[in-house]
């Protein structure tokens, strides 16, 4: 990277991602190619962890999600994440990272919005249930069973993991107080100036105020 800060940020990003793999998928008794989960969802969790550790700004978090949305929207070969993972090594443009990250984001919001859980709880549940040396199971079936056990995640699974629908996230963004703005043809995701109590709480759980909490602990 051209600048030291960007190089450090890229290093942290890759390190968080690869450390995650020590547990998922490396310590799971799951088979088959379900890279949409252990890669795409890992990218999102790494991104969220970066905000919570104050290694990236919340603006960086939103910019990365928007870039993933653009990447997914520009895909000409529309296939499901399940099919994309199976075709990962045959040269096809699988989009498992960008779309997988967006789906993970939507799952996280749905869990945060409608329960006291978050996406990290899904990872813990899968690790607890399918940790080595448990009996091997198909990864796609196992992960989809866990996601599908949550009523609020079922539409996301059907439309965006099993299905090929264009991701519609405006309502989800609104629920956390984030809006899509455009200035001089530049589109950005930005936190609204005026937030209700619920939106503030959800943003806080996504890491929006992590820098303040870390600064207070350092005093």
Backbone as numpy.savetxt, mean C-alpha at the origin, in Angstrom:
# Nx Ny Nz CAx CAy CAz Cx Cy Cz
21.37 8.60 -7.24 20.53 9.79 -7.24 21.41 11.05 -7.24
20.95 12.17 -7.84 21.80 13.36 -7.98 22.09 14.09 -6.67
21.26 13.87 -5.63 21.46 14.59 -4.38 21.57 13.60 -3.22
22.37 14.00 -2.22 22.62 13.12 -1.07 21.32 12.74 -0.36
20.43 13.72 -0.16 19.18 13.44 0.56 18.32 12.44 -0.20
18.29 12.56 -1.54 17.50 11.64 -2.35 18.12 10.24 -2.33
19.44 10.19 -2.34 20.13 8.90 -2.28 19.83 8.20 -0.96
19.88 8.95 0.12 19.58 8.38 1.43 18.12 7.90 1.50
17.24 8.70 0.94 15.83 8.33 0.92 15.60 7.06 0.13
16.27 6.92 -1.03 16.14 5.71 -1.85 16.69 4.49 -1.12
17.83 4.67 -0.43 18.42 3.59 0.34 17.48 3.13 1.44
16.92 4.07 2.18 15.96 3.72 3.24 14.76 2.98 2.67
14.27 3.46 1.53 13.10 2.84 0.90 13.37 1.37 0.55
14.51 1.12 -0.08 14.85 -0.24 -0.48 15.12 -1.12 0.74
15.77 -0.54 1.75 16.10 -1.32 2.95 14.83 -1.73 3.70
13.90 -0.80 3.87 12.64 -1.13 4.53 11.92 -2.25 3.80
11.89 -2.15 2.48 11.21 -3.13 1.64 11.83 -4.52 1.79
13.16 -4.58 1.70 13.83 -5.87 1.74 13.79 -6.50 3.14
13.88 -5.67 4.18 13.75 -6.21 5.54 12.37 -6.82 5.73
11.35 -6.19 5.17 9.99 -6.72 5.23 9.93 -8.15 4.70
10.72 -8.41 3.65 10.69 -9.74 3.02 11.26 -10.85 3.91
12.00 -10.49 4.97 12.44 -11.53 5.90 11.24 -12.30 6.46
10.13 -11.59 6.62 8.92 -12.19 7.16 7.95 -12.61 6.06
7.72 -11.70 5.12 6.77 -11.97 4.03 7.44 -11.66 2.71
7.68 -12.66 1.85 7.16 -14.03 1.91 8.14 -15.07 2.47
9.38 -14.66 2.84 10.43 -15.64 3.13 10.13 -16.57 4.28
9.30 -16.15 5.22 9.01 -16.99 6.37 7.59 -17.56 6.34
7.00 -17.57 5.13 5.65 -18.11 4.98 5.67 -19.45 4.25
4.77 -20.33 4.66 4.63 -21.63 4.00 3.60 -21.51 2.88
3.78 -20.50 2.03 2.85 -20.26 0.93 3.57 -20.46 -0.40
2.87 -21.03 -1.34 3.46 -21.37 -2.64 2.80 -20.57 -3.75
3.37 -20.70 -4.95 2.80 -20.00 -6.11 3.28 -18.56 -6.16
2.85 -17.87 -7.20 3.26 -16.47 -7.37 2.11 -15.55 -6.98
2.21 -14.97 -5.82 1.24 -13.99 -5.34 1.98 -12.67 -5.08
2.83 -12.31 -6.04 3.69 -11.14 -5.89 2.90 -9.84 -5.74
1.66 -9.80 -6.24 0.83 -8.61 -6.04 0.73 -8.28 -4.56
0.81 -9.32 -3.69 0.72 -9.10 -2.25 2.10 -8.87 -1.64
3.01 -9.83 -1.83 4.28 -9.71 -1.12 5.23 -8.68 -1.74
4.90 -8.17 -2.92 5.66 -7.06 -3.48 4.84 -5.76 -3.43
3.67 -5.77 -4.05 2.86 -4.56 -4.09 2.46 -4.04 -2.72
1.97 -4.94 -1.87 1.57 -4.53 -0.53 2.79 -4.15 0.31
3.92 -4.80 0.03 5.16 -4.47 0.76 5.64 -3.07 0.41
5.49 -2.68 -0.85 5.88 -1.33 -1.27 5.07 -0.30 -0.48
3.77 -0.55 -0.35 2.93 0.39 0.39 3.32 0.43 1.86
3.50 -0.73 2.47 3.83 -0.75 3.90 5.18 -0.08 4.16
6.12 -0.26 3.23 7.41 0.40 3.34 7.25 1.92 3.25
6.38 2.35 2.36 6.12 3.78 2.20 5.51 4.37 3.47
4.53 3.67 4.01 3.87 4.14 5.23 4.85 4.16 6.41
5.69 3.13 6.48 6.69 3.08 7.55 7.67 4.24 7.43
8.00 4.64 6.20 8.90 5.76 5.99 8.34 7.05 6.57
7.03 7.25 6.41 6.38 8.43 6.99 6.40 8.35 8.51
6.05 7.19 9.03 5.96 7.03 10.48 7.32 7.15 11.16
8.40 6.83 10.44 9.75 6.95 10.98 10.38 8.31 10.66
9.60 9.17 9.99 10.05 10.51 9.61 11.23 10.46 8.64
11.30 9.41 7.82 12.33 9.33 6.79 11.86 9.97 5.49
10.55 10.08 5.32 9.98 10.82 4.19 8.85 11.68 4.71
8.49 12.70 3.94 7.39 13.58 4.32 6.06 12.95 3.88
4.99 13.41 4.50 3.68 12.93 4.08 3.41 13.34 2.63
3.96 14.48 2.21 3.82 14.90 0.81 4.47 13.89 -0.13
5.61 13.31 0.29 6.26 12.28 -0.52 5.38 11.04 -0.61
4.75 10.71 0.50 3.81 9.58 0.55 2.71 9.77 -0.49
2.10 10.96 -0.51 1.02 11.24 -1.45 1.53 11.28 -2.89
2.70 11.87 -3.11 3.27 11.94 -4.47 3.52 10.55 -5.03
4.01 9.64 -4.20 4.29 8.28 -4.65 3.01 7.55 -5.00
1.97 7.75 -4.22 0.68 7.13 -4.51 0.10 7.68 -5.82
0.24 8.97 -6.04 -0.27 9.57 -7.27 0.48 9.05 -8.48
1.79 8.90 -8.36 2.58 8.36 -9.46 2.17 6.92 -9.77
1.88 6.15 -8.72 1.41 4.77 -8.92 0.06 4.77 -9.62
-0.79 5.72 -9.27 -2.11 5.83 -9.90 -1.96 6.14 -11.39
-1.05 7.04 -11.72 -0.80 7.36 -13.13 -0.29 6.13 -13.88
0.66 5.43 -13.26 1.21 4.23 -13.89 0.12 3.21 -14.17
-0.75 2.99 -13.20 -1.83 2.02 -13.36 -2.82 2.48 -14.44
-3.11 3.78 -14.47 -4.09 4.30 -15.43 -3.60 4.20 -16.86
-2.27 4.27 -17.04 -1.70 4.26 -18.38 -1.47 2.85 -18.93
-1.77 1.84 -18.14 -1.57 0.47 -18.60 -2.51 0.14 -19.76
-1.94 -0.34 -20.85 -2.77 -0.70 -22.01 -3.22 -2.15 -21.93
-2.44 -2.99 -21.25 -2.78 -4.40 -21.10 -3.49 -4.58 -19.77
-4.80 -4.60 -19.81 -5.59 -4.68 -18.58 -5.77 -6.14 -18.16
-5.07 -6.53 -17.11 -5.24 -7.86 -16.55 -5.31 -7.73 -15.03
-5.87 -8.73 -14.40 -6.02 -8.68 -12.95 -4.66 -8.82 -12.27
-4.60 -8.45 -11.00 -3.36 -8.61 -10.26 -2.98 -10.08 -10.12
-3.98 -10.93 -10.03 -3.72 -12.38 -9.94 -3.01 -12.85 -11.20
-3.57 -12.48 -12.36 -2.98 -12.88 -13.64 -1.62 -12.21 -13.85
-1.50 -10.96 -13.44 -0.24 -10.23 -13.60 0.89 -10.90 -12.83
0.59 -11.37 -11.64 1.61 -12.05 -10.83 2.04 -13.35 -11.48
1.11 -14.07 -12.04 1.43 -15.34 -12.69 2.30 -15.12 -13.93
2.13 -13.96 -14.58 2.88 -13.65 -15.79 4.10 -12.78 -15.52
4.49 -12.70 -14.26 5.52 -11.75 -13.83 6.84 -11.93 -14.57
7.24 -13.15 -14.87 8.57 -13.40 -15.42 8.57 -13.68 -16.93
7.45 -13.44 -17.59 7.43 -13.75 -19.02 7.57 -12.51 -19.90
7.97 -11.38 -19.28 8.18 -10.16 -20.06 6.98 -9.26 -20.14
5.85 -9.69 -19.60 4.65 -8.85 -19.64 4.78 -7.70 -18.65
4.14 -6.58 -18.99 4.14 -5.44 -18.08 3.08 -5.68 -17.02
3.49 -6.25 -15.91 2.52 -6.79 -14.95 1.90 -5.74 -14.04
2.61 -4.62 -13.76 2.04 -3.55 -12.94 1.74 -4.00 -11.51
2.40 -5.05 -11.05 2.08 -5.55 -9.70 2.52 -4.58 -8.61
3.55 -3.79 -8.87 4.03 -2.88 -7.84 3.10 -1.67 -7.69
2.82 -0.99 -8.80 2.00 0.22 -8.74 0.57 -0.09 -8.33
-0.08 -1.00 -9.03 -1.47 -1.31 -8.70 -1.55 -2.02 -7.34
-0.59 -2.89 -7.06 -0.57 -3.56 -5.76 -0.47 -2.57 -4.63
0.38 -1.53 -4.79 0.52 -0.51 -3.77 -0.77 0.27 -3.59
-1.43 0.62 -4.67 -2.69 1.36 -4.59 -3.78 0.53 -3.88
-3.85 -0.73 -4.21 -4.85 -1.60 -3.58 -4.56 -1.74 -2.09
-3.29 -1.84 -1.74 -2.92 -1.90 -0.32 -3.35 -0.63 0.40
-3.16 0.51 -0.24 -3.58 1.80 0.32 -5.09 1.82 0.56
-5.85 1.36 -0.42 -7.31 1.32 -0.28 -7.74 0.37 0.83
-7.06 -0.76 0.94 -7.36 -1.71 2.02 -7.05 -1.08 3.38
-5.94 -0.38 3.47 -5.55 0.26 4.73 -6.60 1.30 5.14
-7.02 2.12 4.20 -8.03 3.14 4.49 -9.34 2.49 4.95
-9.75 1.44 4.23 -11.00 0.77 4.58 -10.95 0.20 5.99
-9.82 -0.38 6.35 -9.67 -0.94 7.70 -9.63 0.17 8.75
-8.89 1.23 8.48 -8.79 2.33 9.43 -10.13 3.04 9.60
-10.87 3.15 8.51 -12.12 3.90 8.52 -13.25 3.16 9.22
-13.27 1.85 9.08 -14.42 1.10 9.55 -14.12 0.17 10.72
-12.90 0.18 11.20 -12.55 -0.68 12.34 -11.35 -0.08 13.04
-10.90 -0.74 14.08 -9.70 -0.29 14.79 -8.45 -0.96 14.24
-8.59 -1.67 13.14 -7.47 -2.37 12.53 -6.79 -1.52 11.47
-5.63 -1.99 11.01 -4.93 -1.40 9.88 -4.27 -2.51 9.09
-3.65 -2.17 7.98 -3.09 -3.19 7.10 -2.04 -4.03 7.80
-1.28 -3.43 8.72 -0.26 -4.19 9.45 -0.87 -5.38 10.18
-2.13 -5.26 10.61 -2.81 -6.37 11.28 -3.05 -7.54 10.33
-3.26 -7.23 9.05 -3.43 -8.28 8.05 -2.13 -9.05 7.89
-1.01 -8.32 7.82 0.28 -8.98 7.72 0.53 -9.89 8.92
0.22 -9.39 10.10 0.42 -10.20 11.32 -0.45 -11.45 11.30
-1.68 -11.30 10.84 -2.59 -12.44 10.79 -2.10 -13.51 9.83
-1.64 -13.08 8.65 -1.13 -14.03 7.67 0.14 -14.70 8.18
1.02 -13.93 8.80 2.25 -14.51 9.33 1.96 -15.50 10.44
1.03 -15.18 11.29 0.67 -16.07 12.40 0.05 -17.37 11.89
-0.78 -17.27 10.86 -1.50 -18.43 10.35 -0.66 -19.30 9.43
0.24 -18.68 8.66 0.94 -19.41 7.61 2.46 -19.39 7.78
2.92 -19.14 8.96 4.36 -19.13 9.20 4.95 -20.53 9.04
6.17 -20.61 8.50 6.88 -21.89 8.45 7.04 -22.44 9.86
6.95 -23.74 10.11 6.84 -24.82 9.11 5.41 -25.34 8.96
4.41 -24.45 8.88 3.05 -24.89 8.64 2.95 -25.60 7.29
1.84 -26.27 7.09 1.60 -27.00 5.84 1.52 -26.02 4.67
2.23 -26.31 3.56 2.20 -25.40 2.41 0.79 -25.22 1.85
0.48 -24.00 1.46 -0.79 -23.68 0.82 -0.54 -22.71 -0.32
-1.48 -22.66 -1.25 -1.37 -21.72 -2.35 -1.46 -20.29 -1.82
-0.49 -19.45 -2.19 -0.43 -18.10 -1.66 -1.62 -17.23 -2.02
-2.06 -17.30 -3.28 -3.20 -16.49 -3.71 -4.45 -16.86 -2.93
-4.71 -18.15 -2.79 -5.91 -18.59 -2.08 -5.85 -18.18 -0.62
-4.70 -18.38 0.01 -4.55 -18.08 1.44 -4.74 -16.60 1.73
-4.08 -15.75 0.94 -4.16 -14.30 1.19 -5.55 -13.77 0.88
-6.15 -14.24 -0.22 -7.50 -13.79 -0.56 -8.52 -14.24 0.47
-8.31 -15.40 1.06 -9.20 -15.86 2.14 -9.15 -14.91 3.33
-7.95 -14.46 3.67 -7.81 -13.54 4.80 -8.45 -12.19 4.47
-8.12 -11.63 3.30 -8.69 -10.34 2.92 -10.21 -10.43 2.81
-10.69 -11.51 2.23 -12.13 -11.68 2.04 -12.90 -11.90 3.32
-12.20 -12.20 4.40 -12.88 -12.40 5.68 -13.32 -11.07 6.30
-12.84 -9.96 5.73 -13.25 -8.63 6.17 -14.27 -8.08 5.17
-15.47 -7.85 5.63 -16.55 -7.40 4.75 -16.18 -6.14 3.99
-15.52 -5.20 4.65 -15.20 -3.93 4.01 -14.08 -4.05 2.96
-13.39 -5.18 2.93 -12.34 -5.39 1.92 -12.83 -6.18 0.72
-13.97 -6.81 0.85 -14.47 -7.68 -0.24 -14.66 -6.94 -1.56
-15.24 -5.71 -1.58 -15.36 -5.01 -2.86 -14.01 -4.69 -3.50
-13.03 -4.38 -2.68 -11.68 -4.08 -3.20 -11.08 -5.31 -3.83
-11.23 -6.46 -3.18 -10.72 -7.73 -3.71 -11.36 -8.04 -5.05
-12.68 -7.91 -5.13 -13.40 -8.29 -6.35 -13.09 -7.35 -7.51
-13.03 -6.04 -7.24 -12.86 -5.07 -8.33 -11.41 -4.88 -8.75
-10.49 -4.90 -7.78 -9.13 -4.46 -8.08 -8.05 -5.54 -7.98
-8.36 -6.67 -7.33 -7.39 -7.77 -7.26 -7.80 -8.88 -8.22
-9.01 -9.38 -8.05 -9.52 -10.39 -9.00 -9.95 -9.74 -10.30
-10.47 -8.52 -10.20 -10.98 -7.82 -11.38 -9.98 -6.85 -11.97
-10.41 -6.16 -13.02 -9.51 -5.26 -13.75 -10.07 -3.85 -13.81
-10.97 -3.50 -12.91 -11.61 -2.19 -12.96 -10.62 -1.07 -12.70
-10.88 0.06 -13.33 -10.06 1.26 -13.10 -10.25 1.68 -11.64
-9.17 1.98 -10.99 -9.24 2.34 -9.57 -9.91 3.70 -9.40
-10.98 3.70 -8.62 -11.72 4.92 -8.31 -11.52 5.21 -6.83
-10.71 6.20 -6.54 -10.33 6.44 -5.14 -10.75 7.80 -4.60
-11.55 8.56 -5.32 -11.93 9.89 -4.86 -12.66 9.85 -3.52
-13.58 8.93 -3.37 -14.33 8.81 -2.11 -13.40 8.43 -0.97
-12.46 7.54 -1.25 -11.50 7.11 -0.23 -10.60 8.27 0.18
-10.13 9.05 -0.79 -9.30 10.20 -0.49 -10.07 11.22 0.33
-11.31 11.45 -0.05 -12.16 12.39 0.68 -12.32 11.98 2.14
-12.43 10.68 2.37 -12.66 10.19 3.74 -11.48 10.47 4.66
-10.28 10.64 4.09 -9.10 10.95 4.92 -8.68 12.41 4.80
-9.49 13.21 4.11 -9.19 14.63 4.01 -8.14 14.99 2.99
-8.02 14.19 1.94 -7.07 14.46 0.86 -7.84 14.77 -0.41
-7.41 15.78 -1.13 -8.08 16.17 -2.36 -7.11 16.19 -3.54
-7.67 16.07 -4.73 -6.88 16.14 -5.96 -6.95 17.58 -6.46
-5.80 18.24 -6.53 -5.75 19.63 -6.99 -4.95 19.73 -8.27
-5.21 20.78 -9.04 -4.48 21.00 -10.29 -4.13 22.46 -10.42
-2.84 22.74 -10.56 -2.35 24.10 -10.73 -1.40 24.13 -11.92
-1.71 24.96 -12.92 -0.87 25.05 -14.13 -0.63 23.67 -14.74
-1.69 22.90 -14.83 -1.68 21.55 -15.42 -0.90 20.54 -14.60
-0.50 20.90 -13.39 0.20 19.98 -12.50 -0.80 19.43 -11.49
-1.00 18.12 -11.51 -1.96 17.48 -10.62 -1.24 16.97 -9.37
-1.81 17.25 -8.20 -1.21 16.81 -6.95 -2.29 16.31 -6.00
-1.85 15.50 -5.04 -2.69 15.13 -3.92 -2.29 16.00 -2.75
-3.25 16.64 -2.12 -2.95 17.54 -1.02 -3.94 17.35 0.12
-3.45 17.54 1.33 -4.32 17.50 2.50 -5.15 18.78 2.52
-6.44 18.65 2.75 -7.33 19.80 2.77 -6.96 20.77 3.90
-7.25 22.03 3.67 -6.96 23.04 4.68 -7.87 22.89 5.89
-9.12 22.51 5.65 -10.07 22.33 6.74 -10.45 20.85 6.83
-10.22 20.28 8.00 -10.47 18.86 8.22 -11.44 18.68 9.38
-12.29 17.66 9.27 -13.12 17.34 10.42 -12.35 16.42 11.36
-12.94 16.14 12.50 -12.22 15.35 13.51 -11.89 13.96 13.01
-12.81 13.34 12.27 -12.59 11.99 11.76 -11.43 11.96 10.77
-11.39 12.95 9.88 -10.31 13.02 8.90 -8.96 13.23 9.58
-8.92 14.06 10.59 -7.69 14.28 11.33 -7.19 12.99 11.98
-8.13 12.23 12.53 -7.77 10.98 13.19 -7.20 9.98 12.19
-7.83 9.86 11.02 -7.36 8.92 10.01 -6.00 9.34 9.46
-5.81 10.62 9.22 -4.51 11.10 8.74 -3.43 10.83 9.78
-3.77 11.02 11.03 -2.81 10.78 12.11 -2.38 9.32 12.12
-3.33 8.41 11.89 -3.01 6.98 11.90 -2.24 6.56 10.65
-2.30 7.38 9.61 -1.51 7.13 8.41 -0.09 7.69 8.54
0.14 8.48 9.60 1.47 9.01 9.81 1.63 10.49 9.54
0.52 11.19 9.33 0.58 12.60 8.95 1.34 13.46 9.97
1.18 13.18 11.23 1.84 13.98 12.27 3.00 13.25 12.94
3.55 12.26 12.28 4.63 11.49 12.89 5.85 12.36 13.19
6.15 13.29 12.29 7.32 14.16 12.50 7.19 14.94 13.79
5.96 15.38 14.11 5.75 16.15 15.35 5.93 15.27 16.57
5.40 14.04 16.50 5.52 13.11 17.63 6.99 12.76 17.90
7.73 12.54 16.81 9.15 12.19 16.96 9.93 13.38 17.54
9.58 14.58 17.09 10.26 15.78 17.60 9.99 15.97 19.09
8.76 15.69 19.51 8.40 15.84 20.92 9.14 14.83 21.78
9.30 13.58 21.27 10.02 12.55 22.02 11.49 12.89 22.16
12.02 13.62 21.16 13.45 13.93 21.16 13.82 15.05 22.14
12.79 15.79 22.61 13.06 16.90 23.54 13.52 16.38 24.89
